[in-house]
Amino acid sequence: MKRVCIARGVLLALIVLALPAYAQDGGDLRTLLKDVELGQSWVYDDVDAAFARAKATGKPVLALFR
């Protein structure tokens, strides 16, 4: 059990360390995730703007973390 926990921790650390490098190499996050055709009502990659729009419209924020 201890080896499994250590292996999971190492794997998680590698993933966390690799994510910034992956995002920087590819450029735009939308292009990397193939989210280039979003509707006008979507707020992408700007949490503050999403909360401001939610407050102005009285609607909740639906956040997707990948």
N, C-alpha and C positions, 0 to 999 in steps of 0.2 A: 504494500500500500504506500509505503514511504517513497519508493522508486517512482510510482505512478504520479504522485504529487509533485515530485521534483521534475519529472519529465514534462508535466503539464505547465509548471512554472517556467521552465526553460522555453518551451514552445510559445507560451504567451509573451514572454520577454522578447523573443525573436520577432514575433509578429508586430508588437508595439514598436520596436526599434526599426523595423523595415517599412512601416507605413509612411512616415514622413519622406523617406527617400523615394518611395514609389510615387507619391503625389508630386514631388518636385521634378522628377524625371519626365513625367508625362505632360506637364503643363497644367492646363485647365482641368479642374475637377469634373466639370460637366462632361467634357470629352472623354475622360478616363472612365466614367461611370455610364457613358452612353445615354445621358439625360439631356440631350441637346434640344429636344422638342417639348418644352414645358409650356403649359398654359400661362396666360397673362396673370392669372390670380395666384400663381405660386411665387413664394419668396424663397430664393435659393441661396444658401450659404451666408445668411445674414439674420442672426437670431434677434437682434435688436429691432430690425425692420419688421420682422414677423410679429413680435409682441406689440409694436406700435400699430400695425395694421389690425391686429386682433382687438386691441383696445378701441380703436376708432370705429370698427365695424360691429363690435359686440359679439364677435365669434371666437371660438377657442382656437388655440394653436395645435396643429397636428404636426409633430416633429418626427422625422425619420433619421435615425442614426445608423450609419453603415460602417 
